[in-house]
Amino acid sequence: MFLKKIQKTKLKSLNPKKLLLFSTITTSVFCISNVISKPLINPKLNEINNYSSKSFVTKAVEKTGSSVVTIETQKYVNRRKFPRDSQIFLDPYFERFFGLNLPNDNQPRIEQSQGSGFIFANGLVMTNAHVVNGSDKVIVGLTNGKKVKGKLIGQDFFTDLAVLKIEGKGPWPKAQLGDSTKIKVGDWAIAVGNPFGLENTVTLGIISNLKRNVTQLGIYDKKLELIQTDAAINPGNSGGPLLNSNGEVIGINTLIRSGPGAGLSFAIPINKAKEIAYQLIKNGKVIHPMIGIRLIDESEFETNNNTVKVGYVVPNSPAEKSGIIVNDILIKVGNKNIETASDVIKEISNNGINKTIKILLKRRNRLIELKVKPTDITNLQN
């Protein structure tokens, strides 16, 4: 009782303003103690810090890497129709003369090879035509270790592109496709593939050149303008994606320069690849308008002008039938003034087949205008 009276007396003696101040201080102390008692580390903030510390290459691969697949192909080689006791196996001159490579064991065998690709739509895979060419069986290996059968939808040898359909139900991881018209020389280039079956091998480089004409590489049976990069593309990387720094696919790895000039790698621009892929999906084939000429880019050092000259005319082609001859200089195709061979290819491609196009050319200081009707490249015979 005595203690309670003392407490009451003290409380009464306190000024109301002092009492209010005392209460505020006490509350503040309690609030501070509550804050201090909470953990200082925020798990979400920690995750953000960890992600921000990753390199742009790591982020790019994490974004697209799961869509990259291994493509295993099998080709059945039938045994040769020679009896086991045939003297043909004993005569090396016969083999040398006819260029035969005769096996010691005359049994059927399976030839296996490997390449890369990536899923670009629901269950659809882009790869190179040369990866799956002539295959009897295609197996698609996913990054999670699962292997599924693949069915060839279509292939186009002139652009070295093929589309496969994965058999089975998804959902499938899909790559994000970029815009190859927006890339510039000097941009980062990340090549991803599965060389020798080693999943998601990554190499880094830059875009070295754009619209590289393959005829400059001595390749005349392809209709390609390629992205050149110094990112190493190893054997088995063919068909894998070339990424930009954001992890978007800007090209498909397709060629490696060996021998003199080794270290150069080439990729099909993704915009061209998409165009070809959708034609394969829709029609099973691709139409390539051609008039049947081989072109030569010539530069004049004195005037710094570039001319496009006809280097070869395919016999019985639309070009020959219209009157185009070797050494003619192309001035205009359609409504386009010609500066490079690429201009000619683009205008004829845009024109399509079975529709005439005007060509203005120069022959011995004389201007000549001709009309040519392009045809599909498969109709041309050399």
C-alpha positions in Angstrom: 0.0 0.0 0.0 2.8 2.4 0.9 4.6 1.7 -2.4 1.5 2.3 -4.4 0.9 5.7 -2.7 4.5 6.8 -3.5 4.0 5.8 -7.2 0.8 7.8 -7.4 2.4 10.8 -5.7 5.2 10.7 -8.3 2.9 10.5 -11.2 0.8 13.4 -9.9 3.8 15.5 -9.5 4.9 15.0 -13.1 4.0 17.8 -15.5 1.6 16.6 -18.3 4.1 17.8 -20.9 6.9 15.8 -19.3 4.6 12.8 -19.1 4.0 13.1 -22.8 7.7 13.4 -23.6 8.4 10.4 -21.4 5.8 8.3 -23.2 7.2 9.3 -26.6 10.8 8.3 -25.6 9.6 5.0 -24.2 7.6 4.2 -27.4 10.6 5.1 -29.5 12.8 2.8 -27.6 10.4 0.0 -28.0 10.1 0.6 -31.8 13.9 0.7 -32.1 14.2 -2.6 -30.3 11.7 -4.2 -32.7 13.6 -3.0 -35.8 16.9 -4.3 -34.4 15.4 -7.7 -33.7 14.6 -8.3 -37.4 17.2 -10.0 -39.6 19.4 -7.6 -41.6 19.7 -9.8 -44.7 16.9 -9.6 -47.3 16.9 -12.9 -49.4 15.3 -11.2 -52.4 17.8 -8.3 -52.3 20.6 -10.9 -52.1 19.3 -12.7 -55.2 19.2 -9.4 -57.1 22.8 -8.6 -56.1 23.9 -12.1 -57.1 22.2 -11.7 -60.5 23.7 -8.3 -61.1 27.2 -9.6 -60.4 26.9 -12.1 -63.3 28.5 -11.3 -66.7 26.3 -10.4 -69.7 27.5 -13.7 -71.3 26.2 -15.7 -68.4 22.9 -13.9 -68.4 22.6 -14.4 -72.2 23.3 -18.1 -72.0 20.9 -18.6 -69.1 18.2 -16.9 -71.1 18.6 -19.0 -74.2 20.8 -22.0 -73.3 17.9 -24.3 -72.4 16.5 -24.1 -76.0 19.8 -25.3 -77.5 19.7 -29.0 -78.5 22.0 -31.7 -79.7 21.1 -33.4 -83.0 22.3 -36.9 -83.5 21.8 -38.4 -86.9 22.0 -42.0 -88.2 22.3 -43.1 -91.7 22.0 -46.7 -92.8 24.6 -47.8 -95.4 23.6 -50.9 -97.2 26.1 -53.5 -98.0 27.6 -53.6 -101.4 26.3 -56.2 -103.9 29.6 -58.1 -104.2 29.9 -61.8 -103.3 32.2 -62.5 -100.4 34.7 -64.5 -102.6 34.7 -61.8 -105.3 38.2 -61.0 -106.6 37.3 -57.3 -106.6 38.4 -57.1 -103.0 41.8 -58.6 -103.9 42.6 -56.3 -106.8 43.9 -52.9 -105.6 44.3 -51.6 -109.2 40.5 -52.0 -109.7 39.8 -50.1 -106.6 42.3 -47.3 -107.5 41.0 -47.0 -111.1 37.4 -46.7 -110.2 38.0 -44.6 -107.0 36.2 -47.2 -104.8 36.6 -47.2 -101.1 35.8 -50.9 -100.4 35.4 -52.0 -96.8 37.0 -55.2 -95.5 33.7 -56.2 -94.0 30.9 -56.3 -96.5 28.1 -55.8 -93.9 25.5 -53.1 -93.5 26.5 -50.4 -91.1 25.3 -47.2 -89.4 27.0 -43.9 -89.9 26.5 -41.5 -87.1 27.1 -37.8 -86.9 26.2 -34.9 -84.6 25.3 -31.2 -84.8 23.4 -28.5 -82.9 20.1 -26.7 -83.2 17.7 -24.7 -81.2 13.9 -24.6 -80.5 12.4 -21.5 -82.0 8.7 -22.3 -81.9 6.5 -24.9 -80.2 8.3 -28.2 -80.9 10.1 -26.8 -83.9 13.9 -26.8 -84.2 16.2 -24.8 -86.6 19.5 -26.3 -87.7 21.7 -26.6 -90.8 20.7 -28.7 -93.8 24.1 -30.3 -93.9 23.6 -31.6 -90.3 20.6 -33.7 -91.2 21.2 -34.3 -94.9 20.6 -37.9 -95.9 19.7 -39.1 -92.4 17.4 -42.0 -91.8 16.9 -41.3 -88.1 17.2 -38.0 -86.1 17.4 -37.8 -82.3 17.0 -34.5 -80.5 18.8 -34.2 -77.2 17.5 -31.6 -74.7 19.6 -29.9 -72.0 17.7 -31.8 -69.3 19.2 -35.0 -70.6 16.0 -36.2 -72.3 16.2 -37.6 -75.9 13.3 -37.5 -78.3 12.8 -38.4 -81.9 12.9 -35.6 -84.5 11.0 -35.5 -87.9 12.4 -33.5 -90.8 9.8 -30.9 -92.0 12.0 -29.6 -94.8 15.5 -28.6 -95.8 16.9 -26.0 -98.2 20.4 -26.7 -99.5 20.9 -23.2 -101.0 20.6 -21.5 -97.7 21.8 -24.5 -95.7 18.8 -24.5 -93.4 16.5 -27.2 -92.1 13.5 -27.4 -89.8 12.7 -30.4 -87.5 9.6 -31.3 -85.5 10.1 -32.8 -82.1 7.9 -35.8 -81.6 6.1 -35.7 -78.2 4.4 -33.2 -76.0 5.9 -30.0 -74.6 6.1 -27.5 -73.2 9.5 -26.9 -74.8 12.0 -24.1 -74.0 12.0 -21.6 -76.8 14.8 -19.2 -77.8 14.0 -15.5 -78.1 14.7 -14.4 -81.7 16.3 -11.0 -82.3 16.5 -8.8 -85.4 19.6 -9.3 -87.5 19.1 -6.0 -89.3 19.9 -4.1 -86.1 23.3 -5.7 -85.4 26.5 -3.7 -86.2 30.1 -4.5 -86.8 31.8 -4.6 -83.3 28.7 -5.8 -81.4 29.3 -8.8 -79.1 28.6 -12.2 -80.5 28.1 -15.4 -78.4 28.2 -18.7 -80.1 26.4 -21.6 -78.4 26.4 -25.2 -79.4 27.1 -28.8 -78.5 30.4 -29.8 -80.2 31.3 -33.5 -79.9 28.2 -33.8 -77.7 29.5 -31.4 -75.1 26.3 -29.5 -74.1 26.1 -25.7 -74.1 29.7 -24.9 -75.1 30.0 -21.1 -75.2 32.5 -18.9 -77.1 32.7 -15.1 -77.2 33.7 -12.7 -79.9 32.5 -9.8 -82.0 30.6 -9.2 -85.2 33.5 -8.8 -87.7 31.4 -8.2 -90.9 27.9 -8.2 -92.2 26.4 -9.4 -95.5 29.5 -11.4 -96.4 29.0 -12.9 -99.8 29.9 -16.6 -99.8 31.2 -16.5 -103.3 34.2 -14.6 -101.9 34.9 -17.8 -99.9 34.8 -19.9 -103.1 31.3 -21.3 -102.3 29.2 -21.1 -105.4 26.4 -23.6 -104.7 24.9 -21.6 -101.8 22.7 -18.6 -101.8 23.8 -16.9 -98.6 24.9 -13.6 -97.2 26.5 -14.3 -93.9 27.4 -12.7 -90.6 31.1 -13.0 -90.0 32.3 -13.4 -86.4 35.6 -14.2 -84.6 33.6 -16.2 -82.0 35.0 -19.7 -82.4 32.5 -22.2 -84.0 33.8 -25.7 -83.3 32.9 -28.8 -85.3 29.5 -29.9 -84.0 28.4 -26.3 -83.4 26.8 -26.2 -86.8 23.1 -25.3 -86.4 23.5 -23.7 -83.0 22.5 -20.1 -82.3 24.7 -17.0 -82.4 23.4 -14.6 -79.7 23.7 -10.9 -79.1 24.6 -9.5 -75.6 20.9 -9.7 -74.6 20.6 -13.4 -75.3 18.6 -13.1 -78.5 19.3 -15.3 -81.5 20.8 -13.1 -84.3 22.2 -16.0 -86.5 22.7 -19.7 -87.0 26.3 -21.0 -86.9 27.0 -22.6 -90.3 30.5 -22.3 -91.6 34.1 -22.3 -90.4 37.0 -21.1 -92.4 39.8 -23.7 -92.3 43.3 -23.5 -93.8 44.5 -20.0 -94.8 42.4 -17.4 -92.9 41.4 -19.9 -90.3 39.7 -18.4 -87.3 36.8 -16.9 -89.3 33.3 -18.2 -88.5 30.0 -17.5 -90.3 26.3 -17.5 -89.4 23.1 -17.2 -91.3 21.2 -14.0 -90.3 18.2 -14.9 -88.2 15.8 -12.7 -90.3 16.7 -14.7 -93.4 16.5 -18.0 -91.5 13.0 -17.2 -90.2 11.9 -16.4 -93.8 13.2 -19.7 -95.1 11.9 -21.7 -92.0 8.4 -20.5 -92.5 8.4 -21.4 -96.2 9.6 -24.9 -95.3 6.9 -25.2 -92.7 4.2 -24.0 -95.1 5.3 -25.6 -98.4 8.0 -28.1 -97.5 10.4 -26.3 -99.9 11.7 -22.8 -100.8 11.5 -21.0 -104.1 14.7 -19.2 -105.1 14.2 -17.0 -108.2 17.3 -17.0 -110.4 18.1 -15.9 -114.0 21.3 -18.0 -114.3 24.3 -15.7 -114.0 27.4 -15.6 -111.8 28.4 -12.1 -110.8 31.7 -10.4 -110.2 32.1 -7.3 -108.0 34.9 -5.0 -109.4 36.2 -1.9 -107.7 37.9 1.0 -109.6 40.5 2.5 -107.4 40.8 5.7 -109.4 37.2 6.6 -109.2 36.3 4.6 -106.1 33.3 3.2 -108.0 32.1 -0.4 -107.9 30.7 -2.2 -110.9 28.9 -5.6 -111.2 30.0 -7.7 -114.1 28.6 -10.9 -115.5 31.3 -13.6 -115.1 29.3 -16.6 -116.3 26.0 -17.4 -117.9 24.3 -20.7 -117.4 23.4 -22.4 -120.7 19.6 -22.4 -121.5 18.9 -20.1 -118.6 16.6 -17.1 -118.6 19.6 -14.9 -118.8 21.0 -16.6 -121.9 17.6 -16.6 -123.6 17.2 -12.9 -122.9 20.6 -12.1 -124.5 22.8 -11.4 -121.5 26.5 -12.4 -122.2 29.7 -12.6 -120.2 31.4 -9.2 -119.4 28.0 -7.3 -119.5 27.9 -4.7 -116.7 24.6 -4.4 -114.8 23.5 -0.9 -114.3 19.9 -1.3 -113.1 17.6 -4.2 -112.1 14.0 -3.3 -111.8 14.0 0.1 -110.3 17.2 -0.4 -108.3 20.5 1.1 -109.3 23.1 -1.6 -108.9 26.2 -1.1 -106.8 27.0 -4.7 -105.6 26.1 -8.2 -106.6 23.9 -8.4 -103.5 21.7 -5.7 -105.0 21.1 -7.9 -108.0 20.3 -11.0 -105.9 17.9 -9.1 -103.7 15.9 -7.5 -106.6 15.5 -10.8 -108.5 14.5 -12.6 -105.3 11.9 -9.9 -104.5 10.6 -10.1 -108.1 9.7 -13.8 -107.8 9.4 -16.4 -110.6 7.4 -16.3 -113.8 7.2 -12.5 -113.8 9.4 -10.5 -116.1 11.9 -7.9 -114.7 13.7 -5.2 -116.6 17.5 -5.2 -116.6 19.6 -2.2 -117.8 23.2 -3.2 -118.7 26.2 -1.7 -120.4 28.0 -3.5 -123.2 31.0 -1.9 -124.9 29.9 1.6 -124.0 26.4 0.9 -125.2 23.3 0.8 -122.9 20.9 -2.1 -123.5 17.6 -2.8 -121.8 16.4 -6.4 -121.6 13.5 -8.3 -120.1 14.1 -11.5 -118.1 11.7 -13.9 -116.5 13.4 -15.5 -113.4 12.9 -19.2 -112.7 13.4 -21.4 -109.6 17.1 -22.4 -109.1 16.2 -26.1 -109.3 15.2 -25.5 -113.0 18.6 -24.3 -113.9 21.0 -26.8 -115.5 24.7 -26.1 -115.8 
